[in-house]
Amino acid sequence: MVRTQASTHIARPPDQVFAFVALDFFSNYRRWSPEVVSLEALSPGPIRLGSRGRQVRVDHGRRTEATFEVCVFEQDRRIDFQGLSAPIYISYRFEPSADGTRLTFVFELSRLELFMRPFEKLIRAAIQEGGERVVGNIRGLLEQAPTTVSQH
């Protein structure tokens, strides 16, 4: 298994960070993860436990498609996605801090194909770099935006 984790502090309250990342996931995800070239909700209504989606990514020239499901949904605290068509697990965790939110992003790849195992160290480094970029992009997007009260 390959597991990476990245955290950052965001100068916004947890409900605003959660709304941006979780509640508005299908409209905002491509903003902080530009490798996503296509994203669609497969479940109607607002995102919630059991909601499904599909994404197409192009990472370093490699195109992948994955279907996923929300498997943990804790308002203002956590949202996790389980890959249904790929062995991935992604978690976004939101912890209040004195002057904002500590956002933690966790990515797990539960298995590597046999032909990729010799490259595990490179894959781990690329995934870690991607996680750091994700939290940095989210922080940048939120801290550049005017402070607003979430409508969710």
C-alpha positions as CSV (number, residue, x, y, z in Angstrom):
1,M,0.0,0.0,0.0
2,V,1.1,3.5,-0.8
3,R,-0.2,6.1,1.7
4,T,0.6,9.8,1.8
5,Q,-0.7,12.7,3.9
6,A,-0.4,16.5,3.5
7,S,-1.8,19.2,5.8
8,T,-2.0,23.0,5.7
9,H,-3.6,25.8,7.8
10,I,-6.3,27.8,6.1
11,A,-7.4,31.2,7.5
12,R,-11.1,30.4,7.2
13,P,-13.5,28.7,9.6
14,P,-14.1,24.9,9.2
15,D,-17.7,25.4,7.9
16,Q,-16.4,27.5,5.0
17,V,-13.6,25.2,4.1
18,F,-15.9,22.1,4.4
19,A,-18.5,23.8,2.1
20,F,-15.8,24.6,-0.5
21,V,-14.2,21.2,-0.5
22,A,-17.1,18.8,0.3
23,L,-20.5,20.4,-0.3
24,D,-19.4,22.0,-3.5
25,F,-17.0,19.2,-4.5
26,F,-18.4,18.6,-8.0
27,S,-18.2,22.3,-8.9
28,N,-14.8,23.0,-7.2
29,Y,-12.7,19.9,-7.5
30,R,-11.2,20.7,-10.9
31,R,-10.2,24.1,-9.5
32,W,-7.7,22.6,-7.0
33,S,-6.9,19.5,-9.0
34,P,-6.3,20.6,-12.6
35,E,-5.3,17.1,-13.7
36,V,-9.0,16.3,-13.7
37,V,-10.2,16.8,-17.2
38,S,-13.7,15.5,-16.6
39,L,-15.9,15.1,-13.5
40,E,-19.5,14.2,-13.2
41,A,-21.9,13.5,-10.3
42,L,-23.6,10.1,-10.8
43,S,-26.0,10.6,-7.9
44,P,-28.8,13.3,-7.9
45,G,-29.1,15.9,-5.2
46,P,-26.5,17.4,-2.8
47,I,-23.4,15.4,-2.0
48,R,-23.9,13.1,1.0
49,L,-23.0,9.6,2.2
50,G,-23.3,7.2,-0.7
51,S,-23.0,9.9,-3.4
52,R,-21.1,8.6,-6.5
53,G,-19.1,10.3,-9.1
54,R,-16.7,9.6,-12.0
55,Q,-13.6,11.4,-13.0
56,V,-11.1,11.3,-15.8
57,R,-7.5,12.5,-15.0
58,V,-4.4,13.0,-17.0
59,D,-1.4,12.7,-14.7
60,H,2.1,13.1,-16.4
61,G,0.5,12.1,-19.7
62,R,-1.3,9.1,-18.3
63,R,-5.1,9.0,-18.6
64,T,-7.1,7.3,-15.9
65,E,-10.8,7.0,-15.2
66,A,-12.3,6.2,-11.8
67,T,-15.7,5.9,-10.3
68,F,-15.9,6.7,-6.6
69,E,-18.3,6.9,-3.7
70,V,-18.6,9.1,-0.6
71,C,-18.0,6.6,2.2
72,V,-17.6,9.0,5.2
73,F,-19.5,12.3,5.5
74,E,-19.2,14.2,8.8
75,Q,-20.5,17.8,8.5
76,D,-17.7,20.3,8.8
77,R,-15.3,17.6,9.9
78,R,-14.5,15.0,7.2
79,I,-15.4,13.6,3.8
80,D,-13.9,10.4,2.4
81,F,-14.1,8.9,-1.0
82,Q,-13.6,5.2,-1.8
83,G,-12.6,4.2,-5.4
84,L,-15.1,1.7,-6.9
85,S,-13.2,1.1,-10.1
86,A,-9.7,1.8,-8.7
87,P,-7.9,0.8,-5.5
88,I,-7.9,4.3,-4.0
89,Y,-9.1,6.0,-0.8
90,I,-9.1,9.7,-0.3
91,S,-9.9,11.7,2.9
92,Y,-10.2,15.4,3.5
93,R,-10.2,16.2,7.3
94,F,-11.1,19.6,8.7
95,E,-10.0,20.6,12.2
96,P,-10.7,23.9,13.9
97,S,-7.7,25.9,14.9
98,A,-7.4,29.2,16.8
99,D,-7.6,31.3,13.6
100,G,-8.9,29.0,10.9
101,T,-8.9,25.4,9.9
102,R,-6.2,22.6,9.7
103,L,-7.0,20.8,6.4
104,T,-5.5,17.3,6.1
105,F,-5.6,15.4,2.8
106,V,-4.9,11.6,2.9
107,F,-4.4,9.5,-0.2
108,E,-4.1,5.7,-0.1
109,L,-3.4,3.4,-3.1
110,S,-4.2,-0.1,-1.7
111,R,-2.3,-2.0,-4.3
112,L,0.2,-1.5,-7.1
113,E,0.1,-3.5,-10.3
114,L,3.0,-5.9,-10.6
115,F,4.7,-4.0,-13.4
116,M,4.6,-0.8,-11.3
117,R,6.2,-2.2,-8.1
118,P,9.8,-1.4,-9.2
119,F,8.7,2.3,-9.4
120,E,7.0,2.4,-5.9
121,K,9.4,5.0,-4.5
122,L,8.8,7.3,-7.5
123,I,5.1,6.7,-7.3
124,R,5.1,7.5,-3.6
125,A,7.0,10.7,-4.2
126,A,4.7,11.8,-7.0
127,I,1.6,11.1,-4.8
128,Q,3.1,13.1,-1.9
129,E,3.9,16.0,-4.2
130,G,0.3,15.8,-5.5
131,G,-1.1,15.9,-2.0
132,E,1.0,18.9,-1.1
133,R,-0.2,20.6,-4.2
134,V,-3.9,19.8,-3.4
135,V,-3.8,21.4,0.0
136,G,-1.8,24.3,-1.2
137,N,-4.2,24.9,-4.1
138,I,-7.3,24.7,-1.7
139,R,-5.6,27.2,0.7
140,G,-4.8,29.6,-2.1
141,L,-8.3,29.5,-3.6
142,L,-10.0,30.0,-0.2
143,E,-7.7,32.7,1.2
144,Q,-7.8,34.7,-2.1
145,A,-11.6,34.6,-2.1
146,P,-13.6,37.3,-0.2
147,T,-14.8,36.1,3.2
148,T,-18.4,35.0,2.8
149,V,-21.0,33.0,4.8
150,S,-21.7,29.6,3.4
151,Q,-25.3,29.2,2.0
152,H,-25.3,25.4,2.8
